Amino acid sequence: MSSLDAAYPGGLPSYVSKARSLLAASLSGANPFAGYTPSVPPGESLAYASPAHLSLESSGLSSAGGLGFVLVAGGLGERLGYPGVKVGLSPYAATGETYLGQYASFLLALGARTGRVPPLCIMTSEDTDAGVRKLLAKRGDFGLPRVDVVTQQKVAALADAGGGLAFAVGGGGEVEIVTKPHGHGDVHSLLHRSGLLPEYAAAGVTHLAFLQDTNALATNGVLPALGVAVGGKQEMTSICVPRVAGEAAGAIAELGRGGGSVTINVEYNQLGPLLRAGGGDDVADPGTGYSPFPGNTNNFILELSSYAATLAGPDEGVVSEFVNPKMEADGVTFKKPARLECMMQDYPWLLQKRGPAAGGPGGKVGFASLPRWLSFSPAKNSLQSGQEAEAAGGAGAGTLASAESEGYYAGARKLMAAGVELEEPRLGSKVAGITIYDGPRVVLSPSFALTHGELVDKFTSSAISSDSWLTVEGANVRISNLKLAGALVVKCLSEKATLTVDGLVCENLGWRYRELTAGEMGGGAEGVTVEDRTRGYVLERLETMEIVVGEDEVGNFRVGVDGRLLKEDGEDEEGGGVCN
């Protein structure tokens, strides 16, 4: 009980008092947005590689030396059907790198361009802390110079509508308070209480980018959103995607009442009634085909000085909470203990309380909306849940398999926009019951091309067949006149070496998916991992050409039409690109 009391600002008495008030409001059907009028907030909607996108991406990169990152990683992968920490999964079977490693590669790429690797703070929970720390230790913090970990504790569970605490008998016969997760909104109070924010500010951090744990494409939105944030002097900039009207997804809206307003996420089941109360509805814009209210991805950028000042207020970073008890038919009895919950995207309520000191009621809050294919590939559902979501006509399966496919699609679309000749991937095939994209599977490491401008400069005059696989890693790689029909891996791992691939013709059997059998999905099959079962398939590498310049190499390397890896002086380099 003492740990629960110490972990919550104001202690257990404050928690119980809030619980009773929120339970009364919930059970009476009170609408938290009653009296507000919704409207579309100001923001930027960007097409990939458009002049506006290129400009904001460039200005974001010029300001990226002041970035720090916060990764929310408090959830286990149970909903995914995975028993471990989600950031330990690999978004791409083609590379095998973990989500955490993928994010680290983005931070290291930023450091290579700006001269300063951003600090990373990871919020874990009691469920994930040990697993995340083990992964960091195993990989040497992925080469990052500063990684901080803050750990959220669970909160007391509620037994009844009166706010009574739920108790249970522990393994040793002792009576304990039942505890449950509080939600990722805890990240704000944890950062405030950790003392990290003044340290980051002293180290030159001006903005913090908040990312969810399993959305590998989210980093594509960071630089253009930072450009919007800095250019508009915004205190909060949400990274959004176009949203289908009526879609079961949160939307960013400006809510006005009594001469003031707040720009904040509104869940879809609340947005529709709000709009209809004013005589409108959530309908598509004729020009775009999408709702004018952008979709919330729960990734955003906060200006650090405003953020620190806001958290220093009386709420100490505790964002607005809610309670959603599951009730028996009598409407009074709980089916199971409930708890207070909070969401990180509700931060604008705290910002609003600062009033004029934060730039007016609600502060200056905006958004940057980017194509869904570019910046949104969530992995959150099990295969079965994903299949059910597809059958119901949802926006996506949200499985590890669909997220992987969406990542490959994004890589291919980037190459298309850079002028590479390939057929645009299309949804069509199914693997493990999940619809995936047919077309080239492409993974471009952040180290290779951090912006579209870099990609255009580094990858030219090439053609890739629809059944090909391509991964590229390394800042000093240049590819031109490539003809690919198969699987190709290109890496230049040394900062003191360059690798030019010019005129290469690579044809081989490539790679393919193999769905797991029912027996393999059941567990125990040799060579099949838990992660494989989470995907529903394994990747069979039939033939691959690998072109690798190692970490210790120095000099300029080149690969021509025959696939041989040569030093600039013309000597063969042992272990160069070979089809095998």
N, C-alpha and C positions, 0 to 999 in steps of 0.2 A: 504493500500500500504506500509506503514511503517513497518508492521510486515513481509511482504514478503521480503522487502529489507533487514531487519535485519537477517532473517532466512537463507539467502543464502550467502555463502562466496563471498565477492566482490559485494554483493547487486544485485538489479535488472539490472543495466547496464551490469554486468558480465554475468548474466543469459541470457539476450537478445542477447548479443554478441555471446555466445556459441550457442544459439538457431539458429541464422542466419547461422553460419558456419555449424552446423550439418544438418540443413534443406537443405542447398545447396548440401552437400555431399549425403544426402539420396535421394533427387530428381534426382541427376545425376547418381544414381545407384552405387556409390562408394563402393568398398568392403573393410571393415575395416581390413581384413586379407591379402590384396593383397601383394604379395612378400614374404609371410611367407611359410615355408615348415613344414608340420606337421609330428610329429613322436610320438611314444608311450613313455611317460615319465617313469622314474624309479618309482617303487612302489611295494607294497605288495598285492598279491591276496590270500586271506585266506579262507580255508575250515573250517567250524565250528567244533570245538573240535579237530582240527588237532594239532600236536605238535607246529607248528608255531603260531597258534591262541592262544593256551593255554599259551605259553610263552609270547606273546605280551600282552595278557589280564592281566597276572600276573605282568609284568613290568609296564604296564599302571597303575594298581592299586597302585603299590609302589610309583608312581609319582603323584597320584591323590590328594595328600595334597596340591599341587600347582595349582589346577584347579579353574577357575572361569567360569561362564556360561553367555551367552547372548542369550536371546530368542527373536526372531523377531515376533512380534504380532501386526502388524499394519493393518492387513486386516480384514474386516468384513466377515461374512459367506454368503454373498449374492450369490456367485457362487455355494455354497453348498445348497442354498435354505434355509438358516438359517439367521434370521435377527439380531442376536446378535454377540458377540465376539466369535471367533472360539475356543479360549482356554477355554471357559466355557462349551463346549460340553464334553461329556463323550466318550472316545475311546471304552470303554467296557460297554455294558448294564449290564453285569454280576456283575460289582462292582459299577457302578454309579459314580466313581471318574472322575473328569474333566481332560482334557489334562494338565492344569496347575498343578493340584494336582499330576498327574502322574509324571511330570518332577520333582516336589518338592520331591516326595518320592525317586527318584533316587539320588538327592542331599543329602537328609537326610541319605540314606543308605551309600553313600560315606563318610559322616561325621562320621557315626558309625564305619567305618573301619579305617579311617585315623586320627580321632580325631579333624577334622576341616571340618565343613560344608561349601561348596563353596558358595561364594556370587553369587547372581543372578541379572542380569540386564535385564530388559524387555524393548524393544523398542515398544512403542505404537504409534498410530497416532491420529489425531484429531477425527477420527471416533471411535476408540477403547479405548481411554484413560480412559474415565469415567467408561466404563464397566469393564475394567481390574482392575482399582483401587477399584471398588466396590467389585469385587470378592476377591481381596486380603484382603480387610477390613473384609469381611464376614467370611473368613476362617483364620484370624489371620496370614496372610502371609504364611499359610500352615505350620507353625512351623519353617520357615527358619529364621535364625538370621539376615540376611541382604538381603533385596530386594531393588534394585534401579529401578526407572522408568525414561526413557528418551523419550520424545515425539517429533515426527517429524511433521513438518508442510507441508501443501501442497504447490505446486509451481504454478506460474502463467501459465495460459493456453495461447496457441498461436493461433491466428486467421487465419493466412495466411502464405504463403511460404516466405514472407519477414520478418517473425519473429515479426509481430505486435501482441500486446497483445489483448486477447479477453475480452470484457466487457459485463456486463449484468446489468439490473435494479433490485436492491434488493427489499425486501418486503416493505421497507419504502420509495420507490421511488428514493433511491440514486443509483448512478452508481458505480458498483464494478468490480474489476478484477475477472474474472472467475478463479477458482483454481482447481487443480487436484492432485492426489497422485504422488509422485516423485519416488517411488519404495523403496525396502528394502535396497538398497545400501546406503541410508542415515545413516544407523547404524554406519558406520565408522566415518563420520564427527560429528555425535551427541556424540559419545563416546569421541572423541578428545576434543570437546568443553565443555563437561560436567565436565571435571577435575577428572573423576572417575579412569582413568587408573593409575595415580600416587598413588592414595589411595589403589587400588588393589595391586599394586606392593609392597607398604609398608606393606600390610597385608600378604604378602607371596605368592601372585598369580604369577605363572610363565607362565601359558598357559590359553588361553580363548577358550572355546568350544562354537561355534555358532550353534544354532538349529533353525529349522523352527517351526511354531506354531502347526501344526497338523500332526505330523509323530511320533506316540507314540513309534515306534520301533527304532528310531534314537539313543536312549541312549545305545542300544546294541553295537553300533560301537564306542562309545567314548573311552573306555579303551584300546582296541587293537590299535585304531588310535593314542592314546596318547603314547602307547608303541613305535609305529613307529616314531612319532614325536620326542620323547626324544632320542631314540636310534640312529636316523639318524640326530639329531641336525637340524631338519627342521624348517623353519620359518612359513610354512603353510602346513598342511596335510589335504587333502580332504577325507571325508568319502564317499566311492563310492560303487556301486553295479555292478555286471556283466551286460553288455549291449548287446542286440541283434543287430547284424549288420544292419545298416539302420534304427534302431529304432528312433522314433521321441522324442529323449531325448538328452540333452546336454552331451558332453563327455569331459573328461580331456585329453588334448593333450599338447605336447611340440611344440611350434612354433619357428622355427629358422629362422634368417635373419641376414646377414652381420656379422657372427661370434658370435652373441648373441642369446639368446633364452628366452622365457617366457613360463611357464607351467600354463595353464589357461583353463577355461571352453570354449568350442566351441559348439555353437548350431548345431543341426544335419543338418539343411539346409545350413550351411556354411562348415561343415566338409567334406561332400561328394564332393562338387566342389573343395575344396582345395586338397583333395587326388587325384581326377581325373586329376587336372591340372599337377600333378607330375607323371602321368601314373599309379596311383594306384586306390584303391577304399575302401570303408568301407565294408569289407568282414569278415566272421567268421574265427576264428582261427581253424584249423582242430583238434587241441588237446582239445580245450575247448568247441567249438561250439558257442562261443561268439566273439564279436568284440574285438580286442586287446585294444581298447580304452575304459577305464572304464566309467560307467555311473555316471554322477554328481547328487548327492542328495541335494546339497546346504546346507550341514552340514560340518563343518570343524573346525580345531583347529589351532590357531595362537599362536606363541611364543610371550609373552607379551612385552619384551624389544624391540625386532625388530619392533613389531606392533606400539608401542608408538613412536618410533623414525621415522618410516615411516609416520605416521599421522602428525608429527611435520613439515613435508616438506611444500613446497609452496602451495600444493593442499589442505591442511588442511583436508585430509580425504575424499575429494569429488572424488569418483571413476569416471571412464569414463562414459559419458552419451551418450544416443542415442535418436533419435526421429523417431516415426513410424506413420506418419499421414495417415489417411484414406482419399483417394482422390476421387473426382467425376470423371466422365468419361473424363472430359477435361484435367485431369492430372495436374491441377493447383489449383483448388478450394478444400478446406477442406470440408469433409462431416460434421465434427464436430471439435471443438477445439482440438488441440493436446497439448503435453507437453513433456519436457525433462524427461527421465526415467533413472534410474540407478539400478544396481544389485550388491548385496553384494559379489557375487562370482568373480567379476571383480577386486577385491583387488590386485591380482598380477601385474596389470599394475602400480599401485602405488609403489609396492615393487621393480619393475624393475627400476623405475626412481632413486632409491637410489644407483643403480650401485654397485661397489665393496664394499661399506660400508655395504651392506646387503648380503654379501657373493657372490658377482658376479652378472652379469646381471640377473635380475629376482629373485634373492635370491635363497634359497634352498627350493624348493617346491616339494612335493610328494603326494602320496595317499595311503590309505588302503582300499582295496576292500573286502567287505564281502558279503555273500549270500543275495540275495534280500529278501528272506523270513525272514531273521534275522533282517534287519535294515531299511526296506523301506515299509511303509504302509501309504501313503499320503491320507488324506481326503480333497478333494478340489472341487469335482464335485457334482452337484445335481443328483438325481436319474435319471432324463431324460438324462442328459449329460453322465452319467455313462453307461446307457443302449446303447446310441449311440456309445460310445467308444468301448464297447464290440462288438457291431454289426460290427464295422469297423475293428475289429481284433487288437485293441490296446493292450498295455502291461497290462492294468488293468483298472477297472472302476473308481478308484480313488474317490469313494463315502464314506460316513460315514459307510455304511453297509459293503462294501468290505474291508475297513481298519479294522473294527472290526473283521471280519472273518480272515483276515491275521494275526491279533494279536493273536487270539486263536490258529491258525495254528503254529505260532512261539513257543508258549508255549508248544504245543504238540511235536513239533520237538525237542525242548530242552530236554524234558523228554525222548524221544526215544534215543537221543544221550547219556543220562545218564543211559540207561539200563532199563528203565521202559517198561513193555510190553504193547504195544498198536498198533493198526493198523494205519498206516500212513494215515493222512487225505488226501482226494483228492477232487479237484474241481468237483462239480456235481450238487447239488441242486440250486435252485433259490429262493430268497426271495426278494419281491418287485422288481422283474425283474432283479436282480443282482445275478450273479453266486457266490456262496460261497463254502467254504470247508465243506465236510462231514467228521465228525470225532470228537474226544473229543475237547471240548472248554475249554482251560486252560489259567488261568491268574496267573502268578507267580510274586508277588510283588518284587521290587528290595530289599526291606528289608529282604526278605526270602533268595534269592540267587542272589548275584550281579555278580558272575562269574560262569562259567561252573564248575570249581573246587568245589565251594561251593555247587552247585546243586548235583553233584555226591556224595558228603559227606552227604547231608541232605535228599535225596530222593532215597530209595533203594528197590529192590526186590518187586516191586508192579505191578499191572495189572489194566488197565483202559479200559472200554468198549467204543465203538465208539460213543455212544450216550450220554456220560457223560459230566458233567460240573464240573469244579474244580477251586476254587480260594484259594490261600495260601498267608498269610501275617504274617510277624514276623520273626525277625532274629533268635529267639530261638526255632524254630519249627524243629522237626525231624520226617520224615514219612518213615515207612518201612512196608513191607508185607501188603500193602493196596490192597483191592479188591473193586473196585468202579464200580457200574453200576447205575448211577443216578446223583444227584447233591450234592456236598459236599463243604462246606465253612469251612476253617480252619484258625483261627486267634489267635495269641498270641501277645497282644498289650502292654504287660508290659515288660520293660527291666529287671525287677527283677524276672521274672518267666520263666520257660521252659515248653514246651509242646511236648511230645512224642506221636505220633500216631503209634502204632505197632500192626499189625494183624487185623486192623479194616475191617469188611465186611459191606459195605454200599450199600444197594439196595433200590431204591425208584423210583417214577415216573419221577423225575427230572424236567427239564425246557424245554420249546419249544418256537419257534418263532410263532407269529401270525401276518400275514400281515394285514395291515390296509385296511379297505374298502374305496371305492371312497368317501363316505360321510365323513369318519373319516379323510381322507387326505385333504378334503376341509376345515377342521377347525371347531372348536366349539364343537366337541364331548367330553363329560365328561370323564376326566381321561386320555385323549390323549394330550401329550404336543407337543410343536413346535419341540422339539428334536426328539420325536417319529416320527413325520411326515417327518423329515429330513432323518431318517433311513428308514422309510416305514413299520415299524413293531414295535410291543411291545414284550417284553420278559415275557412269562407267567411262573410263578414259581409254579408248581404243587405240588411237594414235595421237601424238602431240609433237609439235615442233617447239622446242624451248630455246630461247636466246637469252642468255643470262651473263651479265657482267657483274662479277662478285664485289663484295664490300671492300676488298683490299686492292682492287685493280686501280691502276693509274694510266691515263692516256686516252686516246681517241680510238673507238672501235667502230667497225662498219660491217654490215651484212648486205650482200647483193642478191642477185637473182638465184644463185645456187644455194643459198642458205648457210654459207660458211662465214664464221665470225673471224674477222681479220683485224689486226692492229693497223694503225695508220701507216706503219712502215711496210705493211704487206705480209707480215708473218702470220701464219695460222695461230689462232688462240685455242689451246686444248680445251675440249668440252664445250665447243660452241654449238650453234643451232643444229640439231640433228632430229630428223623424223624418227620416232621409235614407237 
